[in-house]
Amino acid sequence: MLRQHPCLARPRRGGPHARLKFFARARLNRELAEIAASPEVRAILEPDGSRPLAATPAEFGARMKQDLAQWKRIAVERKIVAE
């Protein structure tokens, strides 16, 4: 029944919902990148050795895939297993 609501219905490929989601995600990503680069956020993160890294969803996904492969290789080489 909820799927009948326009906001929850599966968008048609290339339809207005898909375009709206694309632009909403792009705007959200852009604004989060601006916030991450702000002096206020840097002042909070840098004392702990952290640094903000703005990335597109595709870049973030690629980075996560790369990190997972790296840690998997390390775990296999060192024979680390979950208990």
N, C-alpha and C positions, 0 to 999 in steps of 0.2 A: 504494500500500500504506500509506503514512503517513497518508493521508486517513482511513483506518479507525480511527486512534487517536482517542479521544474528545476530546482536547485540540486536535487539529488538524482535526477534522471541521468542515465549514461549519455554523455554528449555525442552527437553525431560527429563523425570524423570531419574536421574542417568547418564545423558549424559554428554558430555564434558563441556557444559555451566554450568551445576549444580555443577560439581566438581570445576570448575574455580571460580565460585561465592563463594563456600564454603571456598576455600583457600584464596581468596581475602578478604573475611570478617574476617577470622581468622587473617590474617596478619594486616589488618586495626585495629582490636580490640587490638592486641598485641602492635602495635606501639602507639595507643592512650593511652593505659595503661602505657607505658614507659614515654610518654609525661606528663601525669597526675601526675606521681610520681616524675617528675624532680623538682629540687630545684627552678628553675625559675618559674614554674607554682605554686608551693606551696607558694612561696613568694608573688605572686599576690593574691591568694585566701585566705590564712590564716588570714590576717589582718581583713577581713570581717567576720571571723568565719566560712568560708567555708572550706571544705576539699575535695580533689578529690577522687572519688570512681570509680575504674576500675571494670567493670563487663562484663561478656559475654552477648550477646543479650538475652539469655534465663534468666539469672539472673536479668537483667534489667527489662525484662517483668514481672517476678515474683514479683519484688520489686514494680513496678508500680501497679500491681493488688492488692498487699497487702496495699499500701498507699491509693488507691482508696476506698477499703473496710473500712479502718480505718476512712477516712474523711466522707464517707457516713454514717457510724454509728454515728459519732459525730454530723453531720448535723441533722439526724433523732432524736437523743436524745435531742438536744437543739432546735429542731423545727426551724432550719435555712432553709429558702427557697429563691430561686432566685427571684428577682423582675422583 
